[in-house]
């Protein structure tokens, strides 16, 4: 019985050691699983921050794009107004030139009429 008790004790000690290592391995796996879960959650949080940053950048880009479009439209309107003003200016300059030419012709005609009147007066006076 001695050998049977020794064998039984050795088997019990072996089982106890196996259970100890199994518990230790189970605890290590649980800690590893918790660490993996924390790492996974951290990565999810980082991805969420990146997504939030991307969405904020996209909104800013859209705002800048809309502002750029408005600026282009305003520039186009200013260019159209500039062209209109140039046309009005050219029209007014032509009118001024026409009026100046008409004034010069009228003054020349007036001078001619005055000189004819003076000549006529001179003829009348000479007779």
C-alpha positions as CSV (number, residue, x, y, z in Angstrom):
1,X,0.0,0.0,0.0
2,X,2.9,2.1,0.4
3,X,3.6,2.3,-3.3
4,X,0.0,2.9,-4.1
5,X,-0.1,5.8,-1.6
6,X,3.0,7.2,-3.1
7,X,1.7,6.9,-6.6
8,X,-1.6,8.3,-5.5
9,X,0.2,11.2,-3.8
10,X,2.3,11.8,-6.8
11,X,-0.7,11.8,-9.0
12,X,-2.5,14.2,-6.6
13,X,0.6,16.4,-6.6
14,X,0.8,16.2,-10.4
15,X,-2.9,17.1,-10.7
16,X,-2.4,20.0,-8.2
17,X,0.5,21.3,-10.2
18,X,-1.4,20.9,-13.5
19,X,-4.4,22.7,-12.0
20,X,-2.1,25.5,-10.7
21,X,-0.5,25.9,-14.1
22,X,-4.0,25.7,-15.8
23,X,-5.2,28.5,-13.4
24,X,-2.1,30.5,-14.0
25,X,-2.4,30.1,-17.8
26,X,-6.2,31.0,-17.6
27,X,-5.4,34.1,-15.6
28,X,-2.7,35.1,-18.2
29,X,-5.1,34.5,-21.0
30,X,-7.7,36.7,-19.3
31,X,-5.1,39.5,-18.8
32,X,-4.1,39.2,-22.4
33,X,-7.7,39.3,-23.5
34,X,-8.2,42.4,-21.4
35,X,-5.1,44.0,-22.9
36,X,-6.3,43.2,-26.4
37,X,-9.7,44.7,-25.6
38,X,-8.1,47.9,-24.2
39,X,-5.9,48.1,-27.3
40,X,-8.8,47.5,-29.6
41,X,-10.9,50.2,-27.7
42,X,-7.9,52.6,-28.0
43,X,-7.7,52.0,-31.7
44,X,-11.5,52.5,-32.1
45,X,-11.2,55.8,-30.2
46,X,-8.3,56.9,-32.4
47,X,-10.3,56.0,-35.5
48,X,-13.2,58.0,-34.2
49,X,-11.0,61.0,-33.5
50,X,-9.6,60.7,-37.1
51,X,-13.1,60.5,-38.5
52,X,-14.2,63.5,-36.5
53,X,-11.1,65.4,-37.7
54,X,-11.8,64.4,-41.3
55,X,-15.4,65.5,-41.0
56,X,-14.3,68.8,-39.6
57,X,-11.8,69.3,-42.4
58,X,-14.5,68.3,-44.9
59,X,-16.9,71.0,-43.5
60,X,-14.1,73.6,-43.5
61,X,-13.2,72.6,-47.1
62,X,-16.9,72.9,-48.1
63,X,-17.1,76.3,-46.4
64,X,-13.9,77.4,-48.2
65,X,-15.2,76.1,-51.5
66,X,-18.5,78.0,-51.0
67,X,-16.6,81.1,-50.1
68,X,-14.4,80.7,-53.2
69,X,-17.4,80.3,-55.4
70,X,-19.0,83.4,-53.9
71,X,-15.7,85.3,-54.5
72,X,-15.6,84.1,-58.1
73,X,-19.2,85.2,-58.6
74,X,-18.5,88.6,-57.1
75,X,-15.4,88.9,-59.3
76,X,-17.4,88.0,-62.4
77,X,-20.1,90.6,-61.4
78,X,-17.4,93.2,-60.8
79,X,-15.8,92.4,-64.2
80,X,-19.3,92.7,-65.9
81,X,-19.8,96.1,-64.1
82,X,-16.3,97.2,-65.2
83,X,-17.1,96.3,-68.8
84,X,-20.4,98.2,-68.6
85,X,-18.6,101.2,-67.1
86,X,-16.0,101.1,-69.8
87,X,-18.7,101.1,-72.4
88,X,-20.5,104.0,-70.8
89,X,-17.2,105.9,-70.5
90,X,-16.4,105.3,-74.1
91,X,-19.9,106.4,-75.1
92,X,-19.6,109.5,-73.0
93,X,-16.2,110.3,-74.5
94,X,-17.6,109.9,-78.0
95,X,-20.5,112.2,-77.1
96,X,-18.1,114.7,-75.7
97,X,-16.0,114.5,-78.8
98,X,-19.0,114.8,-81.0
99,X,-20.2,117.8,-79.0
100,X,-16.8,119.4,-79.2
101,X,-16.7,118.9,-82.9
102,X,-20.2,120.3,-83.3
103,X,-19.2,123.3,-81.1
104,X,-16.1,123.9,-83.2
105,X,-18.2,123.8,-86.4
106,X,-20.8,126.1,-84.9
107,X,-18.1,128.5,-83.7
108,X,-16.5,128.4,-87.2
109,X,-19.9,129.0,-88.8
110,X,-20.6,131.8,-86.3
111,X,-17.2,133.3,-87.1
112,X,-18.0,133.0,-90.8
113,X,-21.4,134.6,-90.4
114,X,-19.9,137.4,-88.3
115,X,-17.2,138.1,-90.9
116,X,-19.9,138.0,-93.6
117,X,-22.0,140.4,-91.5
118,X,-19.0,142.6,-91.0
119,X,-18.2,142.5,-94.7
120,X,-21.8,143.3,-95.5
121,X,-21.7,146.1,-92.9
122,X,-18.5,147.3,-94.5
123,X,-20.1,147.3,-98.0
124,X,-23.1,149.1,-96.6
125,X,-21.0,151.7,-95.0
126,X,-18.9,152.1,-98.1
127,X,-21.9,152.7,-100.4
